[in-house]
Amino acid sequence: MRRLFAGLAALLALVIVVQFFLAASAAFNTAPKDESFQMHRALGYVIFFFAVLLTIVAVLARMPGRLIGMTGLVAGLVVVQVLIREFAGAFDDTGGTSTAAGQLVFGLHAVNGLMILAVAGTVARRARALSRSAVTDRPAGAGNGAGASGPTQLVS
């Protein structure tokens, strides 16, 4: 189960990198703003649900509490992304044009995105290390029950 978690965590980090690519390509697109950011916005919701699913998998895999919390933090930071977008939009003028204040607030969207990537990368790195140590720390014959834990009894 820890290997599954490590694989999904790496996939989440990769999807977040794709999200940055979509944001950059939409920013330089000549299409209208709402249309060009449509894929970026949709993937943001996928990232949120993926992070929630990954948090559930972390609990089921009995990962350390700090790692579970960091995985949940990714989902929380994605919620903050939506709030930043909405808050920045509140500064738009009546014609829907961004104001200087709205643009400054919206700049936090990119900074928060970097935080999401950093936390997801840390989760992936730690999960990978834990999944490797779980495989290498097994006693010989663990697959056949020979290395069962518990007190050993000596027969005289």
N, C-alpha and C positions, 0 to 999 in steps of 0.2 A: 504494500500500500504506500510505503514511503517513496518507492521508485515512481509510482504513478503521480504522487504529489510533486516530486521533483520535475518530472516531465511536463506536467501541467503548469508549474510555476515558470519553467523556461519558456513555454509557449505563451504564457501571459506577457512576459517581458518582451518577447518578439512581437506580439500583437501591439504593444504600446509603441514600439519603434515604428511599426507600420502606421500607427495613428499620427506620429510626428510627420511622417512622409505625406500622409493625406492632408494634414494641415498646411504644410509648406506648399504642396502642389495646388491646393485650393487658393492660397493667398496670392499666388501668381497667375491664377486662371483669369481669363477675360470674361467668363460667364458671370451672371449676376451673383452677388454674394451668397444668398440663400441657396441657390442651386449648386454653386461650387463647393460649399461646405457640407452638402448633404451626406456624403459617404463618411466624412470625418465625424459628423454628429451621430450617425447610426452606429459606427464602430465604438463610439464612446459609451453608448448604452450596452453594447455587447461586452465591453470591458468591465462595466459595473457588474453585470450578471455573472460573468466569468470569475471575477474576484470573489463574489459571494459564494459561488460554487466551490472555488478553491479553498475558501475558509472552512466550508463544511467538510471537504476532503481532508484538510489539515486536522480537524477535530477527530475524524474517523481514523486517520492514520496515527493518532496519538503523538502528534508533533509537539515539541516544547511550547509552552504557553506564550512565550515571547514571539515565536514564529507564527503562531495562530493569530496573535494580536496584530503583527505586522501585515499579515495577509488581509485581515479585516480592515486595516488602515488603508490599504489600496482602494477598497470599495468606498470608504469614507472620504478619501481625497477625490474620488471621482464625483461624489455628490457635491463636494466643494467646487469642482469645476463647473457644474451646472449653475450653482448659486452665483459664482463669479460672473458667468455669462449673463444671467438675468439681472444682477445688480448693475453691471456695466451698461446693459440695455436701458436701465431706468434713467440714465443720464442723457440718452438720445433726445434730440429736439423733436418737435412735433412732426417734422417731415421724415423722421426715421434716420437722420444723419447723425453719426457719432460725434459727440463733443470731445473736447480735449480731456475733460474729467473722465468721461466714459472710456476713452482710449487708455488712459493711465490705469484705471481699474482693470480693464480687460488685459493689460499687460501681465497682471497677476495670474491669468489663465495659463500663460506659457511657463511662468515660474512654478506654479502648482503642477503642471504637466511634468516638469523636470523632477519634482519631488516624487510624483507617482512612479516615474521610471526608476529613480534611485531606490525607492522602497521595494518595488517589484524585482529589481535586479538583486538586491540584498536577499530577498526571500528565495529567489531562484538559486543563488550561490550557496546559501545556508542549507537549503533543502537538498541540493546536490551533495554537499559534504556529509549530511546526515544519512542520505541513502547509501553512500559509499561506505561509511563507517558501519552501518547496519549489516552490510554484506561481508565486510572483512572481519568484523568482531565475532562472527558466529564460530562456535567451537566445531571441530571436525565432526562430521556425521550429523550435523544439526538437522539435515533434511529427513533423516530416518528416526528421529526421536532419541538418538543416542546421547545427545547433549542436553537432556532435560535439566532444567534448573531445579534447585532445591537441595536440601541436605542429602549428602551421600551416606549410605550405610555400609559399614564394613562387616563382612561376614567372617566369623572366626571359626 
